[in-house]
């Protein structure tokens, strides 16, 4: 059963990766995989239990429940599974709250407050402007939502399909780079942050410059080759009908952004988990929207949290539930600890190399289970190099292929961008940017390690100086 669990995970993973050819939503495969991993675990029994890691907890459980006819199964269902489900629920509730806030802003067309001010037709200038907007949007929102918003903007600004494809490719790169340095910008950084692997200050301080480099280097190279103007006469001139006044649009945009930015502040101040902060923000927005639309007009329901909740991407939430349950099963049974020992032996505990490889792999397979797997393999303290560098690699590495990130898949679906076209036109720039950012991160990390003892020596010397 131990090896059957591995086989099932690999097969399920392939089905998830082949979602589009199979024409079956990956959430369905993920849920099936997540449940079946624990079914096989229960059937296999104590024989495959990672007893060396869980001896104390299991032995304590047997002492506390001497009448249990099946102590292993009872321990698995009332202790192990519940423990993992609690960790998973923290991530899911945070994502659900954040997705609802972003959907509310989009419903009020709040993002147009920024994008309506873009007037330039110069391709290079427009590329830089859109990339930086995407970069910082992604840090506050998330890369998937930002990519969707920016593609909607591209359709208004760039009428030519192939020009729009190229800009869309750069949006993917910028969205993933922007999400990598923020604890709320990408689902993988959210996972690491919620699980207590990285702190807000550490991931922003260490990953901001490398992430920025991973975007600026490709932009600088492209600027030498990309020339010309966008034909403004062909731009889309129509505007969507608005059922709410402008002051409400501005109000919800400002409150929504503040609600998202408030979450890290809430966590630092109260030490409560991020999902508590996003739920507090969501409740405030809910009260505000209900007060704004206290009428019997059914059309206005869409402009309240009650209406927005019906439009959030529930299949994505269920996908995370399934895949994280599957990875939790591998962790509990001991597969991940075995894999960690093997990787440590092969790579000689070189965590820079390990994370760099994981980042490149995330362009081929989904980065959520990859990061979840690494989280289950190691038990390093918060802000360890492995965790912080992983936030950069897993975020930006997904740009190497168009299927490597949620942002890429979204843009691919919306604009029907060809996989091979992206591989030829965008992947080389993304790869150069990824390696440049990785090099900057490692250099910065080495310098910080080198300077830290020196700074401590200066402080100690100053403390004993007579003046």
LUMFI-865991 format. One record per residue (C-alpha): residue number from 0; residue in three letters; x, y, z negated. Coordinates in steps of 0.1 Angstrom, whole numbers, plus 5000, padded with zeros to 4 digits. Layout:
REM LUMFI-865991
(NUM; 'ALA'; (X; Y; Z))
...
//
This chain:
REM LUMFI-865991
(0; 'UNK'; (5000; 5000; 5000))
(1; 'UNK'; (5029; 5023; 4993))
(2; 'UNK'; (5040; 5022; 5030))
(3; 'UNK'; (5004; 5021; 5042))
(4; 'UNK'; (4999; 5055; 5026))
(5; 'UNK'; (5028; 5069; 5046))
(6; 'UNK'; (5015; 5054; 5078))
(7; 'UNK'; (4980; 5068; 5072))
(8; 'UNK'; (4995; 5103; 5064))
(9; 'UNK'; (5015; 5103; 5096))
(10; 'UNK'; (4985; 5092; 5118))
(11; 'UNK'; (4963; 5117; 5101))
(12; 'UNK'; (4989; 5144; 5106))
(13; 'UNK'; (4991; 5136; 5143))
(14; 'UNK'; (4953; 5138; 5146))
(15; 'UNK'; (4954; 5173; 5130))
(16; 'UNK'; (4982; 5184; 5153))
(17; 'UNK'; (4962; 5171; 5184))
(18; 'UNK'; (4930; 5189; 5173))
(19; 'UNK'; (4926; 5206; 5207))
(20; 'UNK'; (4931; 5176; 5230))
(21; 'UNK'; (4909; 5154; 5207))
(22; 'UNK'; (4883; 5182; 5205))
(23; 'UNK'; (4877; 5174; 5168))
(24; 'UNK'; (4881; 5201; 5141))
(25; 'UNK'; (4912; 5195; 5121))
(26; 'UNK'; (4892; 5200; 5089))
(27; 'UNK'; (4874; 5167; 5095))
(28; 'UNK'; (4907; 5148; 5098))
(29; 'UNK'; (4922; 5166; 5068))
(30; 'UNK'; (4892; 5157; 5046))
(31; 'UNK'; (4892; 5121; 5057))
(32; 'UNK'; (4930; 5119; 5051))
(33; 'UNK'; (4928; 5136; 5017))
(34; 'UNK'; (4901; 5112; 5003))
(35; 'UNK'; (4916; 5080; 5019))
(36; 'UNK'; (4951; 5087; 5004))
(37; 'UNK'; (4935; 5085; 4969))
(38; 'UNK'; (4914; 5055; 4978))
(39; 'UNK'; (4945; 5036; 4988))
(40; 'UNK'; (4962; 5048; 4957))
(41; 'UNK'; (4934; 5034; 4935))
(42; 'UNK'; (4933; 5001; 4954))
(43; 'UNK'; (4971; 4997; 4951))
(44; 'UNK'; (4969; 5001; 4913))
(45; 'UNK'; (4997; 5006; 4889))
(46; 'UNK'; (5022; 4988; 4911))
(47; 'UNK'; (5030; 5020; 4932))
(48; 'UNK'; (5026; 5045; 4904))
(49; 'UNK'; (5056; 5068; 4899))
(50; 'UNK'; (5059; 5055; 4864))
(51; 'UNK'; (5093; 5071; 4857))
(52; 'UNK'; (5079; 5106; 4862))
(53; 'UNK'; (5046; 5101; 4844))
(54; 'UNK'; (5055; 5076; 4817))
(55; 'UNK'; (5048; 5100; 4788))
(56; 'UNK'; (5014; 5112; 4801))
(57; 'UNK'; (5003; 5076; 4810))
(58; 'UNK'; (5014; 5062; 4777))
(59; 'UNK'; (4997; 5090; 4758))
(60; 'UNK'; (4965; 5084; 4778))
(61; 'UNK'; (4965; 5047; 4769))
(62; 'UNK'; (4970; 5055; 4732))
(63; 'UNK'; (4941; 5080; 4733))
(64; 'UNK'; (4918; 5056; 4752))
(65; 'UNK'; (4924; 5021; 4737))
(66; 'UNK'; (4890; 5008; 4748))
(67; 'UNK'; (4896; 5016; 4785))
(68; 'UNK'; (4892; 4985; 4806))
(69; 'UNK'; (4911; 5000; 4835))
(70; 'UNK'; (4936; 5025; 4820))
(71; 'UNK'; (4955; 5032; 4853))
(72; 'UNK'; (4923; 5040; 4872))
(73; 'UNK'; (4909; 5061; 4844))
(74; 'UNK'; (4942; 5080; 4840))
(75; 'UNK'; (4943; 5086; 4878))
(76; 'UNK'; (4907; 5099; 4880))
(77; 'UNK'; (4905; 5119; 4848))
(78; 'UNK'; (4940; 5132; 4845))
(79; 'UNK'; (4961; 5131; 4877))
(80; 'UNK'; (4933; 5140; 4902))
(81; 'UNK'; (4918; 5166; 4880))
(82; 'UNK'; (4952; 5182; 4874))
(83; 'UNK'; (4959; 5184; 4912))
(84; 'UNK'; (4923; 5196; 4919))
(85; 'UNK'; (4928; 5224; 4895))
(86; 'UNK'; (4959; 5236; 4913))
(87; 'UNK'; (4942; 5233; 4946))
(88; 'UNK'; (4911; 5252; 4935))
(89; 'UNK'; (4932; 5282; 4925))
(90; 'UNK'; (4945; 5285; 4961))
(91; 'UNK'; (4910; 5278; 4976))
(92; 'UNK'; (4892; 5304; 4955))
(93; 'UNK'; (4918; 5330; 4962))
(94; 'UNK'; (4916; 5324; 4999))
(95; 'UNK'; (4878; 5324; 4999))
(96; 'UNK'; (4878; 5358; 4980))
(97; 'UNK'; (4904; 5373; 5003))
(98; 'UNK'; (4887; 5361; 5035))
(99; 'UNK'; (4854; 5376; 5023))
(100; 'UNK'; (4870; 5410; 5016))
(101; 'UNK'; (4887; 5411; 5050))
(102; 'UNK'; (4855; 5400; 5067))
(103; 'UNK'; (4836; 5428; 5049))
(104; 'UNK'; (4861; 5454; 5061))
(105; 'UNK'; (4858; 5441; 5097))
(106; 'UNK'; (4820; 5442; 5095))
(107; 'UNK'; (4822; 5479; 5087))
(108; 'UNK'; (4847; 5483; 5115))
(109; 'UNK'; (4871; 5497; 5090))
(110; 'UNK'; (4902; 5487; 5109))
(111; 'UNK'; (4893; 5511; 5138))
(112; 'UNK'; (4902; 5539; 5114))
(113; 'UNK'; (4938; 5532; 5122))
(114; 'UNK'; (4937; 5517; 5157))
(115; 'UNK'; (4915; 5545; 5172))
(116; 'UNK'; (4944; 5569; 5168))
(117; 'UNK'; (4967; 5550; 5193))
(118; 'UNK'; (4969; 5571; 5224))
(119; 'UNK'; (5002; 5563; 5241))
(120; 'UNK'; (5004; 5544; 5274))
(121; 'UNK'; (5042; 5537; 5274))
(122; 'UNK'; (5046; 5500; 5272))
(123; 'UNK'; (5078; 5500; 5250))
(124; 'UNK'; (5064; 5527; 5227))
(125; 'UNK'; (5030; 5509; 5224))
(126; 'UNK'; (5048; 5476; 5217))
(127; 'UNK'; (5067; 5491; 5188))
(128; 'UNK'; (5036; 5508; 5174))
(129; 'UNK'; (5014; 5477; 5176))
(130; 'UNK'; (5042; 5455; 5162))
(131; 'UNK'; (5047; 5477; 5131))
(132; 'UNK'; (5009; 5480; 5126))
(133; 'UNK'; (5006; 5443; 5128))
(134; 'UNK'; (5036; 5438; 5105))
(135; 'UNK'; (5022; 5459; 5076))
(136; 'UNK'; (4986; 5448; 5082))
(137; 'UNK'; (4996; 5412; 5078))
(138; 'UNK'; (5013; 5419; 5045))
(139; 'UNK'; (4982; 5433; 5030))
(140; 'UNK'; (4956; 5411; 5048))
(141; 'UNK'; (4969; 5378; 5062))
(142; 'UNK'; (4985; 5369; 5095))
(143; 'UNK'; (4954; 5351; 5109))
(144; 'UNK'; (4930; 5379; 5103))
(145; 'UNK'; (4955; 5405; 5115))
(146; 'UNK'; (4961; 5386; 5147))
(147; 'UNK'; (4924; 5385; 5154))
(148; 'UNK'; (4920; 5422; 5147))
(149; 'UNK'; (4950; 5431; 5169))
(150; 'UNK'; (4938; 5410; 5198))
(151; 'UNK'; (4905; 5427; 5197))
(152; 'UNK'; (4924; 5460; 5199))
(153; 'UNK'; (4946; 5448; 5228))
(154; 'UNK'; (4915; 5441; 5248))
(155; 'UNK'; (4906; 5478; 5246))
(156; 'UNK'; (4941; 5491; 5252))
(157; 'UNK'; (4956; 5467; 5278))
(158; 'UNK'; (4934; 5457; 5307))
(159; 'UNK'; (4960; 5436; 5326))
(160; 'UNK'; (4958; 5399; 5315))
(161; 'UNK'; (4996; 5391; 5317))
(162; 'UNK'; (5006; 5424; 5300))
(163; 'UNK'; (4981; 5415; 5273))
(164; 'UNK'; (4996; 5380; 5270))
(165; 'UNK'; (5030; 5395; 5264))
(166; 'UNK'; (5017; 5419; 5238))
(167; 'UNK'; (4997; 5391; 5222))
(168; 'UNK'; (5029; 5370; 5219))
(169; 'UNK'; (5046; 5399; 5201))
(170; 'UNK'; (5016; 5403; 5178))
(171; 'UNK'; (5020; 5366; 5168))
(172; 'UNK'; (5057; 5372; 5160))
(173; 'UNK'; (5049; 5404; 5140))
(174; 'UNK'; (5020; 5389; 5121))
(175; 'UNK'; (5040; 5360; 5110))
(176; 'UNK'; (5070; 5382; 5100))
(177; 'UNK'; (5047; 5405; 5081))
(178; 'UNK'; (5030; 5377; 5062))
(179; 'UNK'; (5063; 5362; 5051))
(180; 'UNK'; (5074; 5389; 5027))
(181; 'UNK'; (5041; 5395; 5009))
(182; 'UNK'; (5027; 5371; 4983))
(183; 'UNK'; (4992; 5376; 4999))
(184; 'UNK'; (5003; 5378; 5036))
(185; 'UNK'; (5004; 5341; 5046))
(186; 'UNK'; (4988; 5310; 5033))
(187; 'UNK'; (5022; 5295; 5025))
(188; 'UNK'; (5033; 5325; 5005))
(189; 'UNK'; (5000; 5324; 4987))
(190; 'UNK'; (5005; 5288; 4978))
(191; 'UNK'; (5040; 5295; 4965))
(192; 'UNK'; (5028; 5325; 4946))
(193; 'UNK'; (4997; 5310; 4931))
(194; 'UNK'; (5017; 5279; 4920))
(195; 'UNK'; (5042; 5301; 4902))
(196; 'UNK'; (5071; 5293; 4925))
(197; 'UNK'; (5078; 5329; 4935))
(198; 'UNK'; (5070; 5362; 4919))
(199; 'UNK'; (5057; 5393; 4937))
(200; 'UNK'; (5089; 5413; 4931))
(201; 'UNK'; (5113; 5385; 4942))
(202; 'UNK'; (5096; 5376; 4974))
(203; 'UNK'; (5092; 5413; 4984))
(204; 'UNK'; (5127; 5422; 4975))
(205; 'UNK'; (5144; 5392; 4991))
(206; 'UNK'; (5122; 5386; 5022))
(207; 'UNK'; (5112; 5421; 5033))
(208; 'UNK'; (5145; 5430; 5051))
(209; 'UNK'; (5150; 5396; 5068))
(210; 'UNK'; (5113; 5395; 5079))
(211; 'UNK'; (5117; 5430; 5093))
(212; 'UNK'; (5149; 5420; 5111))
(213; 'UNK'; (5132; 5389; 5126))
(214; 'UNK'; (5107; 5413; 5143))
(215; 'UNK'; (5130; 5443; 5151))
(216; 'UNK'; (5157; 5422; 5168))
(217; 'UNK'; (5133; 5408; 5195))
(218; 'UNK'; (5117; 5442; 5199))
(219; 'UNK'; (5152; 5458; 5205))
(220; 'UNK'; (5161; 5432; 5231))
(221; 'UNK'; (5127; 5435; 5249))
(222; 'UNK'; (5130; 5473; 5250))
(223; 'UNK'; (5159; 5470; 5274))
(224; 'UNK'; (5138; 5450; 5299))
(225; 'UNK'; (5102; 5461; 5294))
(226; 'UNK'; (5094; 5493; 5315))
(227; 'UNK'; (5063; 5511; 5328))
(228; 'UNK'; (5030; 5525; 5317))
(229; 'UNK'; (4997; 5510; 5308))
(230; 'UNK'; (4969; 5520; 5333))
(231; 'UNK'; (4948; 5540; 5309))
(232; 'UNK'; (4920; 5545; 5335))
(233; 'UNK'; (4912; 5508; 5332))
(234; 'UNK'; (4909; 5508; 5294))
(235; 'UNK'; (4877; 5496; 5278))
(236; 'UNK'; (4856; 5527; 5270))
(237; 'UNK'; (4826; 5512; 5253))
(238; 'UNK'; (4822; 5513; 5215))
(239; 'UNK'; (4802; 5490; 5194))
(240; 'UNK'; (4770; 5504; 5179))
(241; 'UNK'; (4774; 5513; 5143))
(242; 'UNK'; (4745; 5508; 5119))
(243; 'UNK'; (4764; 5524; 5090))
(244; 'UNK'; (4776; 5560; 5087))
(245; 'UNK'; (4813; 5569; 5089))
(246; 'UNK'; (4816; 5577; 5052))
(247; 'UNK'; (4806; 5541; 5044))
(248; 'UNK'; (4831; 5528; 5069))
(249; 'UNK'; (4859; 5548; 5052))
(250; 'UNK'; (4847; 5539; 5017))
(251; 'UNK'; (4847; 5501; 5023))
(252; 'UNK'; (4880; 5503; 5042))
(253; 'UNK'; (4897; 5520; 5013))
(254; 'UNK'; (4880; 5499; 4986))
(255; 'UNK'; (4888; 5467; 5005))
(256; 'UNK'; (4925; 5475; 5009))
(257; 'UNK'; (4927; 5485; 4972))
(258; 'UNK'; (4909; 5453; 4962))
(259; 'UNK'; (4936; 5432; 4980))
(260; 'UNK'; (4966; 5453; 4967))
(261; 'UNK'; (4951; 5452; 4932))
(262; 'UNK'; (4955; 5414; 4929))
(263; 'UNK'; (4993; 5414; 4924))
(264; 'UNK'; (4990; 5443; 4899))
(265; 'UNK'; (4963; 5424; 4881))
(266; 'UNK'; (4985; 5393; 4879))
(267; 'UNK'; (5015; 5412; 4866))
(268; 'UNK'; (4995; 5431; 4840))
(269; 'UNK'; (4973; 5403; 4826))
(270; 'UNK'; (4993; 5372; 4835))
(271; 'UNK'; (4961; 5356; 4847))
(272; 'UNK'; (4961; 5337; 4880))
(273; 'UNK'; (4956; 5356; 4913))
(274; 'UNK'; (4922; 5340; 4919))
(275; 'UNK'; (4909; 5358; 4889))
(276; 'UNK'; (4921; 5391; 4903))
(277; 'UNK'; (4905; 5385; 4937))
(278; 'UNK'; (4872; 5375; 4921))
(279; 'UNK'; (4872; 5407; 4901))
(280; 'UNK'; (4878; 5427; 4932))
(281; 'UNK'; (4851; 5408; 4951))
(282; 'UNK'; (4826; 5414; 4923))
(283; 'UNK'; (4832; 5452; 4925))
(284; 'UNK'; (4828; 5452; 4962))
(285; 'UNK'; (4796; 5431; 4959))
(286; 'UNK'; (4781; 5456; 4934))
(287; 'UNK'; (4791; 5486; 4957))
(288; 'UNK'; (4776; 5471; 4989))
(289; 'UNK'; (4744; 5460; 4971))
(290; 'UNK'; (4740; 5496; 4958))
(291; 'UNK'; (4747; 5510; 4993))
(292; 'UNK'; (4720; 5489; 5009))
(293; 'UNK'; (4692; 5487; 4983))
(294; 'UNK'; (4665; 5485; 5011))
(295; 'UNK'; (4642; 5458; 5025))
(296; 'UNK'; (4659; 5462; 5059))
(297; 'UNK'; (4671; 5427; 5068))
(298; 'UNK'; (4697; 5441; 5092))
(299; 'UNK'; (4715; 5456; 5063))
(300; 'UNK'; (4721; 5422; 5046))
(301; 'UNK'; (4750; 5417; 5069))
(302; 'UNK'; (4767; 5447; 5054))
(303; 'UNK'; (4767; 5432; 5019))
(304; 'UNK'; (4788; 5405; 5003))
(305; 'UNK'; (4758; 5382; 5004))
(306; 'UNK'; (4757; 5384; 5042))
(307; 'UNK'; (4795; 5383; 5047))
(308; 'UNK'; (4798; 5350; 5027))
(309; 'UNK'; (4777; 5332; 5054))
(310; 'UNK'; (4804; 5342; 5080))
(311; 'UNK'; (4837; 5333; 5063))
(312; 'UNK'; (4857; 5304; 5079))
(313; 'UNK'; (4846; 5275; 5057))
(314; 'UNK'; (4862; 5248; 5079))
(315; 'UNK'; (4896; 5264; 5072))
(316; 'UNK'; (4889; 5262; 5034))
(317; 'UNK'; (4879; 5226; 5038))
(318; 'UNK'; (4911; 5219; 5059))
(319; 'UNK'; (4932; 5232; 5030))
(320; 'UNK'; (4913; 5211; 5005))
(321; 'UNK'; (4918; 5179; 5025))
(322; 'UNK'; (4955; 5184; 5033))
(323; 'UNK'; (4964; 5195; 4998))
(324; 'UNK'; (4946; 5165; 4984))
(325; 'UNK'; (4966; 5142; 5007))
(326; 'UNK'; (4999; 5158; 4997))
(327; 'UNK'; (4989; 5156; 4960))
(328; 'UNK'; (4984; 5118; 4965))
(329; 'UNK'; (5019; 5114; 4979))
(330; 'UNK'; (5033; 5134; 4951))
(331; 'UNK'; (5015; 5114; 4924))
(332; 'UNK'; (5025; 5081; 4939))
(333; 'UNK'; (5062; 5090; 4941))
(334; 'UNK'; (5066; 5094; 4979))
(335; 'UNK'; (5077; 5130; 4976))
(336; 'UNK'; (5103; 5124; 4949))
(337; 'UNK'; (5118; 5097; 4970))
(338; 'UNK'; (5119; 5120; 5000))
(339; 'UNK'; (5135; 5148; 4979))
(340; 'UNK'; (5163; 5124; 4968))
(341; 'UNK'; (5169; 5114; 5004))
(342; 'UNK'; (5170; 5150; 5017))
(343; 'UNK'; (5194; 5160; 4988))
(344; 'UNK'; (5217; 5132; 4997))
(345; 'UNK'; (5217; 5139; 5035))
(346; 'UNK'; (5220; 5177; 5032))
(347; 'UNK'; (5241; 5177; 5001))
(348; 'UNK'; (5216; 5199; 4983))
(349; 'UNK'; (5221; 5227; 5008))
(350; 'UNK'; (5188; 5245; 5003))
(351; 'UNK'; (5196; 5272; 5029))
(352; 'UNK'; (5199; 5245; 5056))
(353; 'UNK'; (5169; 5226; 5043))
(354; 'UNK'; (5146; 5256; 5044))
(355; 'UNK'; (5159; 5267; 5078))
(356; 'UNK'; (5150; 5232; 5092))
(357; 'UNK'; (5116; 5233; 5075))
(358; 'UNK'; (5109; 5266; 5091))
(359; 'UNK'; (5117; 5253; 5126))
(360; 'UNK'; (5096; 5222; 5119))
(361; 'UNK'; (5067; 5244; 5109))
(362; 'UNK'; (5064; 5255; 5146))
(363; 'UNK'; (5057; 5219; 5156))
(364; 'UNK'; (5035; 5209; 5127))
(365; 'UNK'; (5013; 5229; 5103))
(366; 'UNK'; (5033; 5248; 5077))
(367; 'UNK'; (5006; 5242; 5050))
(368; 'UNK'; (5014; 5205; 5044))
(369; 'UNK'; (5051; 5211; 5049))
(370; 'UNK'; (5052; 5237; 5021))
(371; 'UNK'; (5029; 5217; 4999))
(372; 'UNK'; (5052; 5187; 5004))
(373; 'UNK'; (5083; 5207; 4994))
(374; 'UNK'; (5064; 5220; 4963))
(375; 'UNK'; (5057; 5185; 4953))
(376; 'UNK'; (5093; 5173; 4959))
(377; 'UNK'; (5111; 5198; 4936))
(378; 'UNK'; (5105; 5213; 4902))
(379; 'UNK'; (5128; 5243; 4903))
(380; 'UNK'; (5121; 5274; 4882))
(381; 'UNK'; (5103; 5304; 4895))
(382; 'UNK'; (5122; 5325; 4922))
(383; 'UNK'; (5147; 5298; 4928))
(384; 'UNK'; (5165; 5302; 4962))
(385; 'UNK'; (5147; 5272; 4976))
(386; 'UNK'; (5112; 5288; 4970))
(387; 'UNK'; (5120; 5324; 4980))
(388; 'UNK'; (5139; 5315; 5012))
(389; 'UNK'; (5111; 5290; 5020))
(390; 'UNK'; (5086; 5318; 5020))
(391; 'UNK'; (5106; 5335; 5048))
(392; 'UNK'; (5113; 5303; 5068))
(393; 'UNK'; (5078; 5288; 5067))
(394; 'UNK'; (5062; 5322; 5076))
(395; 'UNK'; (5085; 5333; 5105))
(396; 'UNK'; (5094; 5298; 5118))
(397; 'UNK'; (5058; 5293; 5130))
(398; 'UNK'; (5064; 5319; 5157))
(399; 'UNK'; (5087; 5296; 5176))
(400; 'UNK'; (5058; 5279; 5193))
(401; 'UNK'; (5023; 5293; 5199))
(402; 'UNK'; (5008; 5263; 5180))
(403; 'UNK'; (5031; 5268; 5151))
(404; 'UNK'; (5009; 5292; 5131))
(405; 'UNK'; (4973; 5301; 5124))
(406; 'UNK'; (4979; 5334; 5141))
(407; 'UNK'; (4993; 5317; 5172))
(408; 'UNK'; (4964; 5293; 5175))
(409; 'UNK'; (4940; 5322; 5171))
(410; 'UNK'; (4956; 5343; 5198))
(411; 'UNK'; (4959; 5313; 5221))
(412; 'UNK'; (4922; 5305; 5217))
(413; 'UNK'; (4911; 5341; 5222))
(414; 'UNK'; (4933; 5350; 5252))
(415; 'UNK'; (4938; 5315; 5266))
(416; 'UNK'; (4975; 5319; 5266))
(417; 'UNK'; (4994; 5290; 5282))
(418; 'UNK'; (5016; 5269; 5259))
(419; 'UNK'; (5044; 5267; 5285))
(420; 'UNK'; (5042; 5305; 5293))
(421; 'UNK'; (5047; 5313; 5256))
(422; 'UNK'; (5076; 5288; 5255))
(423; 'UNK'; (5094; 5306; 5283))
(424; 'UNK'; (5085; 5342; 5276))
(425; 'UNK'; (5082; 5345; 5238))
(426; 'UNK'; (5100; 5316; 5221))
(427; 'UNK'; (5136; 5327; 5230))
(428; 'UNK'; (5129; 5361; 5214))
(429; 'UNK'; (5113; 5345; 5184))
(430; 'UNK'; (5142; 5321; 5179))
(431; 'UNK'; (5168; 5348; 5180))
(432; 'UNK'; (5147; 5369; 5156))
(433; 'UNK'; (5143; 5339; 5133))
(434; 'UNK'; (5180; 5331; 5131))
(435; 'UNK'; (5189; 5368; 5127))
(436; 'UNK'; (5165; 5372; 5098))
(437; 'UNK'; (5178; 5339; 5082))
(438; 'UNK'; (5214; 5352; 5085))
(439; 'UNK'; (5205; 5385; 5069))
(440; 'UNK'; (5187; 5366; 5040))
(441; 'UNK'; (5216; 5343; 5033))
(442; 'UNK'; (5241; 5373; 5035))
(443; 'UNK'; (5219; 5393; 5011))
(444; 'UNK'; (5216; 5364; 4987))
(445; 'UNK'; (5253; 5357; 4987))
(446; 'UNK'; (5261; 5394; 4980))
(447; 'UNK'; (5236; 5395; 4951))
(448; 'UNK'; (5251; 5364; 4936))
(449; 'UNK'; (5286; 5378; 4940))
(450; 'UNK'; (5277; 5412; 4926))
(451; 'UNK'; (5257; 5400; 4896))
(452; 'UNK'; (5287; 5388; 4875))
(453; 'UNK'; (5305; 5420; 4883))
(454; 'UNK'; (5276; 5442; 4872))
(455; 'UNK'; (5273; 5422; 4840))
(456; 'UNK'; (5310; 5428; 4833))
(457; 'UNK'; (5306; 5465; 4839))
(458; 'UNK'; (5278; 5466; 4814))
(459; 'UNK'; (5297; 5447; 4788))
(460; 'UNK'; (5328; 5468; 4793))
(461; 'UNK'; (5308; 5500; 4790))
(462; 'UNK'; (5292; 5488; 4757))
(463; 'UNK'; (5326; 5486; 4740))
(464; 'UNK'; (5341; 5518; 4754))
(465; 'UNK'; (5347; 5544; 4726))
(466; 'UNK'; (5330; 5572; 4746))
//
